[in-house]
Amino acid sequence: MVKNIVEVFLFFSPMPATKLTKIALMALKAGKSEEGLLTQLPIVNRLKKYAPENELLSGLPFYIGMTKAKGNALDILNIFGLGSSEVLFKKVQNFSKDDMHKAIMASAALPLLFDAIEIDGTQYRDGCLGSTENEWGNTPAKPLVEEEGCTHLIVCHLDEGSFFDRHDPLFNNISIIEVRPETEIFSTLDPLMFKADKINQWIEQGYKDSKRIVMDSLNAIKGVEERCVAALEADHAINKLKKRNFLYSDV
């Protein structure tokens, strides 16, 4: 774990480790600070290359979760459920082109590690900071139902223990399939590193997890269908007996 943390710092850090250590101590003392230790530039470059603004505008509705930054100290408390922050769901296509990538990065700006991102004069951070107050805070399913009118959702979790309550009244008339990983994805910090050699491994795991969950759902649907067919056949047989003047009782 220590090795992974060091690798993440070296990957994202624009400065030597000795300077990072000094800044870390300063950031911990300055609890109101909204500055982070690492740079998001490597990911910003990836967004510019693989998700340019024009393609985002022409793509499917894309929602993210953000919280208003309150300073490193309070934001870190929220991670452990000791604070209170409201998650804000935002549609990426509603931002200006200049703010699209900034909004995406804000939705992944963990306190102390990364700077809070300023959009329209307000500092924002990762939507997960509001998850303890809102069970779907880190899973933007709510706006898909309320704003886009979606009736069927497939929710892909990266953690078996992700906060999400499919039985919330909001989803009373919504069909939801949750795919939760059988093998913990965040057992290491590899996802933060965006390691290319892990991509095929995660694709394979996603396929197996999805197949396992979807097959369970299909089997459940098949069982319901078989019961319905059996009930119809029973009703048909009873009606035939009634026509032949056979006595019949429900008791």
Contacts in CASP RR format, 6 or more apart in sequence:
PFRMAT RR
TARGET T0000
AUTHOR 0000-0000-0000
METHOD contacts of the structure
MODEL  1
MVKNIVEVFLFFSPMPATKLTKIALMALKAGKSEEGLLTQLPIVNRLKKY
APENELLSGLPFYIGMTKAKGNALDILNIFGLGSSEVLFKKVQNFSKDDM
HKAIMASAALPLLFDAIEIDGTQYRDGCLGSTENEWGNTPAKPLVEEEGC
THLIVCHLDEGSFFDRHDPLFNNISIIEVRPETEIFSTLDPLMFKADKIN
QWIEQGYKDSKRIVMDSLNAIKGVEERCVAALEADHAINKLKKRNFLYSD
V
1 188 0 8 1.000
1 189 0 8 1.000
4 188 0 8 1.000
4 189 0 8 1.000
4 190 0 8 1.000
4 193 0 8 1.000
5 189 0 8 1.000
7 189 0 8 1.000
7 193 0 8 1.000
8 38 0 8 1.000
8 189 0 8 1.000
8 192 0 8 1.000
8 193 0 8 1.000
9 17 0 8 1.000
9 20 0 8 1.000
9 37 0 8 1.000
9 38 0 8 1.000
10 17 0 8 1.000
11 42 0 8 1.000
11 193 0 8 1.000
12 38 0 8 1.000
12 39 0 8 1.000
12 40 0 8 1.000
12 42 0 8 1.000
12 113 0 8 1.000
12 114 0 8 1.000
13 20 0 8 1.000
13 37 0 8 1.000
13 38 0 8 1.000
13 39 0 8 1.000
14 38 0 8 1.000
14 39 0 8 1.000
14 41 0 8 1.000
15 23 0 8 1.000
20 37 0 8 1.000
23 35 0 8 1.000
23 36 0 8 1.000
23 37 0 8 1.000
24 37 0 8 1.000
24 112 0 8 1.000
26 33 0 8 1.000
27 33 0 8 1.000
27 35 0 8 1.000
27 36 0 8 1.000
27 37 0 8 1.000
27 72 0 8 1.000
27 112 0 8 1.000
28 72 0 8 1.000
28 112 0 8 1.000
30 72 0 8 1.000
31 71 0 8 1.000
31 72 0 8 1.000
31 73 0 8 1.000
31 74 0 8 1.000
32 71 0 8 1.000
32 72 0 8 1.000
32 73 0 8 1.000
33 71 0 8 1.000
33 72 0 8 1.000
34 69 0 8 1.000
34 71 0 8 1.000
34 72 0 8 1.000
34 115 0 8 1.000
34 116 0 8 1.000
34 123 0 8 1.000
35 72 0 8 1.000
35 115 0 8 1.000
35 116 0 8 1.000
36 72 0 8 1.000
36 111 0 8 1.000
36 112 0 8 1.000
36 113 0 8 1.000
36 114 0 8 1.000
36 115 0 8 1.000
37 112 0 8 1.000
37 113 0 8 1.000
37 114 0 8 1.000
38 113 0 8 1.000
38 114 0 8 1.000
39 114 0 8 1.000
40 105 0 8 1.000
40 108 0 8 1.000
40 109 0 8 1.000
40 114 0 8 1.000
40 115 0 8 1.000
42 194 0 8 1.000
43 105 0 8 1.000
43 108 0 8 1.000
43 194 0 8 1.000
44 101 0 8 1.000
44 105 0 8 1.000
46 194 0 8 1.000
47 101 0 8 1.000
47 104 0 8 1.000
47 105 0 8 1.000
48 101 0 8 1.000
51 101 0 8 1.000
51 104 0 8 1.000
53 97 0 8 1.000
53 100 0 8 1.000
53 101 0 8 1.000
56 62 0 8 1.000
56 92 0 8 1.000
56 93 0 8 1.000
56 100 0 8 1.000
57 93 0 8 1.000
57 97 0 8 1.000
59 93 0 8 1.000
61 91 0 8 1.000
61 93 0 8 1.000
61 144 0 8 1.000
61 147 0 8 1.000
61 148 0 8 1.000
62 91 0 8 1.000
62 92 0 8 1.000
62 93 0 8 1.000
63 89 0 8 1.000
63 90 0 8 1.000
63 91 0 8 1.000
63 92 0 8 1.000
63 140 0 8 1.000
63 143 0 8 1.000
63 144 0 8 1.000
63 147 0 8 1.000
64 89 0 8 1.000
64 90 0 8 1.000
64 92 0 8 1.000
64 103 0 8 1.000
64 104 0 8 1.000
64 106 0 8 1.000
64 107 0 8 1.000
64 127 0 8 1.000
64 140 0 8 1.000
65 87 0 8 1.000
65 88 0 8 1.000
65 89 0 8 1.000
65 90 0 8 1.000
65 107 0 8 1.000
65 126 0 8 1.000
65 127 0 8 1.000
65 137 0 8 1.000
65 138 0 8 1.000
65 140 0 8 1.000
66 87 0 8 1.000
66 88 0 8 1.000
66 90 0 8 1.000
66 103 0 8 1.000
66 106 0 8 1.000
66 107 0 8 1.000
66 124 0 8 1.000
66 125 0 8 1.000
66 126 0 8 1.000
66 127 0 8 1.000
67 75 0 8 1.000
67 78 0 8 1.000
67 85 0 8 1.000
67 86 0 8 1.000
67 87 0 8 1.000
67 88 0 8 1.000
67 124 0 8 1.000
67 125 0 8 1.000
67 126 0 8 1.000
67 127 0 8 1.000
67 129 0 8 1.000
67 130 0 8 1.000
68 85 0 8 1.000
68 86 0 8 1.000
68 88 0 8 1.000
68 122 0 8 1.000
68 123 0 8 1.000
68 124 0 8 1.000
68 125 0 8 1.000
69 75 0 8 1.000
69 109 0 8 1.000
69 111 0 8 1.000
69 116 0 8 1.000
69 123 0 8 1.000
69 124 0 8 1.000
69 125 0 8 1.000
70 85 0 8 1.000
71 111 0 8 1.000
71 116 0 8 1.000
72 111 0 8 1.000
72 112 0 8 1.000
74 83 0 8 1.000
75 85 0 8 1.000
75 111 0 8 1.000
75 112 0 8 1.000
75 116 0 8 1.000
75 125 0 8 1.000
75 129 0 8 1.000
76 111 0 8 1.000
76 112 0 8 1.000
77 83 0 8 1.000
78 84 0 8 1.000
78 85 0 8 1.000
78 111 0 8 1.000
78 129 0 8 1.000
78 130 0 8 1.000
78 132 0 8 1.000
79 110 0 8 1.000
79 111 0 8 1.000
79 128 0 8 1.000
79 129 0 8 1.000
81 132 0 8 1.000
83 132 0 8 1.000
84 133 0 8 1.000
85 129 0 8 1.000
85 130 0 8 1.000
85 133 0 8 1.000
86 130 0 8 1.000
86 133 0 8 1.000
86 134 0 8 1.000
87 127 0 8 1.000
87 129 0 8 1.000
87 130 0 8 1.000
87 131 0 8 1.000
87 133 0 8 1.000
87 134 0 8 1.000
87 137 0 8 1.000
87 138 0 8 1.000
88 124 0 8 1.000
88 127 0 8 1.000
89 140 0 8 1.000
89 142 0 8 1.000
89 143 0 8 1.000
90 103 0 8 1.000
91 143 0 8 1.000
91 147 0 8 1.000
92 100 0 8 1.000
92 103 0 8 1.000
92 104 0 8 1.000
93 100 0 8 1.000
95 102 0 8 1.000
95 103 0 8 1.000
95 119 0 8 1.000
99 119 0 8 1.000
99 120 0 8 1.000
102 117 0 8 1.000
102 118 0 8 1.000
102 119 0 8 1.000
103 117 0 8 1.000
103 119 0 8 1.000
103 124 0 8 1.000
105 114 0 8 1.000
105 117 0 8 1.000
106 116 0 8 1.000
106 117 0 8 1.000
106 119 0 8 1.000
106 124 0 8 1.000
106 125 0 8 1.000
106 126 0 8 1.000
107 124 0 8 1.000
107 126 0 8 1.000
107 127 0 8 1.000
108 114 0 8 1.000
108 126 0 8 1.000
109 115 0 8 1.000
109 116 0 8 1.000
109 117 0 8 1.000
109 124 0 8 1.000
109 125 0 8 1.000
109 126 0 8 1.000
110 125 0 8 1.000
110 126 0 8 1.000
110 128 0 8 1.000
111 125 0 8 1.000
111 126 0 8 1.000
111 129 0 8 1.000
116 123 0 8 1.000
116 124 0 8 1.000
116 125 0 8 1.000
117 123 0 8 1.000
117 124 0 8 1.000
117 125 0 8 1.000
118 124 0 8 1.000
127 137 0 8 1.000
127 138 0 8 1.000
128 137 0 8 1.000
128 138 0 8 1.000
130 137 0 8 1.000
130 138 0 8 1.000
131 137 0 8 1.000
131 138 0 8 1.000
131 163 0 8 1.000
132 163 0 8 1.000
134 163 0 8 1.000
135 163 0 8 1.000
135 164 0 8 1.000
135 165 0 8 1.000
135 168 0 8 1.000
136 142 0 8 1.000
136 163 0 8 1.000
136 164 0 8 1.000
136 165 0 8 1.000
136 168 0 8 1.000
137 163 0 8 1.000
138 162 0 8 1.000
138 163 0 8 1.000
138 164 0 8 1.000
139 155 0 8 1.000
139 157 0 8 1.000
139 162 0 8 1.000
139 163 0 8 1.000
139 164 0 8 1.000
141 153 0 8 1.000
141 155 0 8 1.000
141 164 0 8 1.000
141 171 0 8 1.000
141 176 0 8 1.000
142 170 0 8 1.000
144 150 0 8 1.000
144 153 0 8 1.000
145 153 0 8 1.000
145 170 0 8 1.000
145 171 0 8 1.000
145 174 0 8 1.000
146 170 0 8 1.000
150 174 0 8 1.000
151 173 0 8 1.000
151 174 0 8 1.000
151 175 0 8 1.000
152 174 0 8 1.000
152 175 0 8 1.000
152 176 0 8 1.000
153 174 0 8 1.000
153 175 0 8 1.000
153 176 0 8 1.000
153 177 0 8 1.000
154 176 0 8 1.000
154 177 0 8 1.000
154 179 0 8 1.000
155 164 0 8 1.000
155 166 0 8 1.000
155 176 0 8 1.000
155 177 0 8 1.000
155 178 0 8 1.000
155 179 0 8 1.000
156 179 0 8 1.000
156 206 0 8 1.000
156 210 0 8 1.000
157 164 0 8 1.000
157 178 0 8 1.000
157 179 0 8 1.000
157 180 0 8 1.000
157 181 0 8 1.000
158 181 0 8 1.000
158 185 0 8 1.000
158 186 0 8 1.000
158 191 0 8 1.000
159 180 0 8 1.000
159 181 0 8 1.000
159 184 0 8 1.000
159 185 0 8 1.000
159 186 0 8 1.000
160 180 0 8 1.000
160 181 0 8 1.000
160 184 0 8 1.000
161 180 0 8 1.000
162 180 0 8 1.000
164 178 0 8 1.000
166 176 0 8 1.000
166 178 0 8 1.000
177 213 0 8 1.000
177 214 0 8 1.000
177 217 0 8 1.000
178 213 0 8 1.000
179 206 0 8 1.000
179 209 0 8 1.000
179 210 0 8 1.000
179 213 0 8 1.000
179 214 0 8 1.000
180 209 0 8 1.000
180 213 0 8 1.000
181 205 0 8 1.000
181 206 0 8 1.000
181 209 0 8 1.000
182 205 0 8 1.000
182 208 0 8 1.000
182 209 0 8 1.000
182 212 0 8 1.000
183 205 0 8 1.000
185 191 0 8 1.000
185 202 0 8 1.000
185 205 0 8 1.000
190 198 0 8 1.000
191 198 0 8 1.000
238 248 0 8 1.000
241 248 0 8 1.000
242 248 0 8 1.000
END
